[in-house]
């Protein structure tokens, strides 16, 4: 029981961090643009709504896993490996700079942080199209997420999903908290953007290999029964 839970937690943390790390970049950009009409609540709710859409679409993978043989499902593990290799290639060939507008807007946006954002009710936020501007960015940025979640969910049991999905939401909330505070510490954001992100392509490749090995899908290549 404990071994199963620890394994699920490890997969959940690796999945959540590796697939949502780049979210903190555009979230920090959003938080740097807050004003009287665009509040932190819009960003938080919009991100959660967008991420929920990605999770909902990815649950199709779980349904596929109930129909198709696990060995064939395991071949979907190739997708995270390819995504990880591509991300590693981009890191090597392209140095992505953290948006320069964050320091420039730091002073302008700081006055809108804090208690001023609490005046909006959740219903007001849900009705505001500003919220869905954030959701649209989250969904459009989630192509890689789908390529990882769908094979992972297809390879998971229902009990595993009850652990993995909440952890992914926790990671997203952690990025929201971090991005909110990074608008006040842009120098730290630059360090995270330049260095921490280099580790996560390897986490994606590890997830893909785990899916292939756990399902014994490699046997399909060598005709091993």
Secondary structure, DSSP 4 states (H G I P E B T S, - for coil): -HHHHHHHHHHHHHHHHHHHTTHHHHHHHHHTT--SSS-HHHHHHHHHHHHHHHHHHHHHHHHHHTTS-HHHHHTTHHHHHHHHHHHHHHHHH--PPPPTHHHHHHHHHHTTSSGGGGGS-HHHHHH-HHHHHHHHHHHHT-HHHHHHHHHHHHT--HHHHHHHHHHHHHHHHHHHHHHHHHTT-HHHHHHHHHTGGGGHHHHHHHHHHHHHHHTTTTHHHHT--
